[in-house]
Amino acid sequence: MRTAGIVLVALGLWASTAHADRQTVTWVGLSLAGTSYANTTNQDANMNAGARISLTFEDAPIALPPAGLFDHDARIVPELFAGFYMNDTRARSQIGAGLRAEIQLARNQADGFAFHMRVAMYAAARLKISGPNADGGAEFMLGEYLIGDRANRRFGWEGGLGLVKRPELDAVQSPELEALVNIFVGF
């Protein structure tokens, strides 16, 4: 618990002061999670829904290249997040931090193609504190998002796996596994 708090504070300070040229992007979205205990074979997964808000500290999105050209850029993006998911019997809050390794791609209009696009694809690793007992966990996600033309608004999705160590359970049940999907907008 104490280590996770120190990591969150250090990441926040590093992201905001060491890289003052970065902008803060707020991501808000819907979370869906299927959870089950790791070492139990006769248990159906619990389906959960919730919400998540994330703050990321990013460089400006990739610019559109000159007409007919393609461009790319690789980045490391620190993240802070808070959220919850719930079902008909329980709700679980989460708070955490992580890093996202992403590649942004941009393509401008070309002869015969009257469209342009900017998109980012990424892999993220996050540490989190979850539930009323502040159980430690992690999640590993793959995702992508589209970058809009005006005000660099974003729309995207991510999916992946998480696990939460649940010390109150016996060794046969713990850890709890999560299959995660998040759909979000960023501004």
N, C-alpha and C positions, 0 to 999 in steps of 0.2 A: 504494500500500500504506500509506504513512504517513498520507495524507489520510483513508483509510478508517478507520484506527485512531483518529485524532483525532475523526472524526465519531461513532464508536461511543462513545468516552469522553464526549464532550460531550452526546450524546443521553441516555446513562445518568445523568449528573449532573443534567441539566435535568429529566428525568422523575422522579428520586427526591428531589431536594432542593427544587426550585422548586415542586413540586406534592406536598407531603408528605401532603396529604389523599387522594391517590390510593392505590388498592390494586394490588398486583402479582398478575396472573393468569397462571398457567402453562398453556400450551397444548401438548398432546402429540398427534402424529398421524402418519398414513401419508402418504407423498409418492409420487406417480407422475409421471414425466416422460418425454416423448418428445423426443429431441434430434436435431438435424441441423445440418450446416454451412450457412451462409446462402447462399452463392453456388454451390452444387453442385446440379444438377438431376437427376442420375442416382443419387442415394443414398437408400436407405431410411432411415427414422428408426430410431434405437436406442431401445428401450423400457427404462425404468429404474424401480426401486422403491426406496424408502428410508424414512427417518423424519425428523421435525423436532420440535424443542422451541422454543417461543417464550415470551418474557416480555413482557407488555404492562403498561402503567402506566395504569390506568383509573379513572375515577370510578365510584361505585356504580352498578349497573345501574338502569335506569328502574323506578320502582315501579308496581305495578298501580294504575290510577285507580279512582275510586268505581264501583260497579256500573253497568253500561250505558254507560260512557264509554270514549273512546279518547284516548291521549296519545302524544306523540312528543318526541324530543330528539336534537339533532345534536351530534357530538363529534369531536375530533381525538385519536387514541390513538397514542403512540409505541410502537415494538416493537423488540426485540432477538431474534435467532434464530440457531440453529445446527442443522445437520443433515447428511444425506448422501443420496445415491442411488447405486445400483449396478446393474450387469447382469452377464452371465457373463464379461466380460473386464476390467472396471475398476470402481473405486469413486471417487466424488468427494465431498469434504466441502465444506460451505459455512458461512459465518458472515456475519451482516449486521445491518442496522438499517433501519428505515423508519417511515413514518407511515401511519395508516389513518384515512380520513374516513368516519365511519359515522353512520347514523341509526337510532335505536332506536325501536321501536313497541310499544305495550302496549294491550291491550283486555281489559276485565273482563267478567264474565258479564252477560248482558242477558236480559230476558224472552224465553223461547223458545229461548235459546242457553245451554246449561249448560257453557260452557267459557271459559277465559281464556288469553291467550298474551302472551309477550314475545319479540320477535325483533329482530335487528339486521341491517342490510344495509350493505355497505361497499365502498369502492374503496381499494386500498393501493398505494403505490409504495415499493420497497425497493432499497437498494444492497447488494451482497454481494461477498465475496471467495470464490473457488471454486477447488478443485483444488490439486494439489501445487505449482503455480507461483504460487499466490495471484493468479489472474487476476481482474480486476475485472468486475463485471456488474451487471445491474439486472433487476427483475421488476415487472410491473404486474398486479394481481390484482383480481378481483371476487368477493365472497363473501357469505355470510350464516350466521347461527347462531341457534339457539334458546336462550333463557335459562330454566333450570329454576326451580322454586319453592323448593326447599330448597338452601341454601348457594350459590345463584346459579351452579350448574354449567351448562356450556354444551356444545352439540354443533353442529358445523357443517361447512361445506365452503367451498372457494374454488378458483377456476380462473383461469388467465391465461397470459401470455406472459413469457418471460425471454430474456435474451441475455447471453452471456459472451464478452468479447474474449479471444481466444486468440493471443497474440503469437508462440507457437512455430509456428503454422500460417502458410502463405503467404496472401497477400491474397485469393486466390481462395476459400479455405475459411473464413476467419474473418469474422465472429464465429460462435459456435455459438448456435443458436436452441433455445429450450426451450418446449414446451407443458406446462404444469404443472397438476396437480390435487392438492389437499391435503384430507384428511378428518381432523377433529380433535375432541378433547374439551378443555374448559378447566375449571380448578378453582382 
